[in-house]
Amino acid sequence: MSHGHFFLFWLIIPTLCVFLVFKLLRDRRRPEDEPQATDEARMIQEMYRSLSRMEERIEVLESLLAEEGRKDG
């Protein structure tokens, strides 16, 4: 096998295969998938807000328990 064929087989062919796979994966997203992505983003934002509210509640509870501990101690 000459150096030209070796270069073609071991460098260009795998590079083309990788390029095609990435292109297929990128084009796989269809416009009808957009609403699902929007819903998922909305759900994540809602979860984040819920966790923030829960964090605030925990801080209030910790404060109340600390005050209760000072009264008892």
C-alpha distance (Angstrom), angle and dihedral (degrees) to the residues before:
residue distance angle dihedral
M1 . . .
S2 3.80 . .
H3 3.79 123.5 .
G4 3.81 90.8 -105.7
H5 3.79 93.6 57.7
F6 3.79 91.3 43.3
F7 3.83 90.2 53.6
L8 3.80 91.8 47.0
F9 3.77 94.6 48.5
W10 3.82 101.1 42.2
L11 3.78 101.1 35.8
I12 3.77 114.3 21.8
I13 3.82 99.6 38.9
P14 3.86 95.5 51.3
T15 3.81 90.0 43.4
L16 3.79 90.9 53.7
C17 3.80 91.1 47.4
V18 3.80 92.1 52.0
F19 3.80 90.9 46.9
L20 3.81 91.8 51.2
V21 3.81 92.7 48.3
F22 3.81 91.9 51.6
K23 3.79 91.0 46.6
L24 3.80 91.9 50.3
L25 3.80 92.0 48.3
R26 3.80 91.9 48.3
D27 3.81 93.3 47.4
R28 3.80 90.8 45.4
R29 3.78 90.1 82.9
R30 3.75 107.1 93.9
P31 3.79 127.9 -161.3
E32 3.80 90.4 -113.9
D33 3.82 87.9 62.5
E34 3.82 91.0 62.1
P35 3.83 96.1 82.1
Q36 3.80 89.5 52.1
A37 3.81 90.5 52.1
T38 3.81 89.7 48.7
D39 3.81 90.8 50.4
E40 3.79 90.9 49.2
A41 3.81 91.4 50.3
R42 3.81 90.1 49.0
M43 3.80 91.1 50.2
I44 3.81 91.5 49.9
Q45 3.81 90.9 50.3
E46 3.80 90.7 49.5
M47 3.80 91.0 49.6
Y48 3.80 90.1 50.5
R49 3.82 91.6 51.5
S50 3.81 90.5 47.4
L51 3.78 91.2 51.0
S52 3.81 90.4 49.3
R53 3.81 90.5 52.8
M54 3.80 90.4 47.2
E55 3.79 90.0 51.4
E56 3.80 90.2 53.1
R57 3.81 90.9 49.9
I58 3.79 91.8 50.1
E59 3.80 90.5 50.8
V60 3.82 90.0 51.8
L61 3.80 90.9 49.0
E62 3.80 90.8 49.2
S63 3.79 89.7 51.1
L64 3.80 91.6 49.6
L65 3.80 91.8 48.8
A66 3.81 91.3 48.2
E67 3.83 90.6 51.5
E68 3.80 90.8 46.9
G69 3.79 89.4 51.1
R70 3.81 91.4 52.3
K71 3.81 91.3 51.0
D72 3.80 91.8 50.9
G73 3.77 95.6 41.6
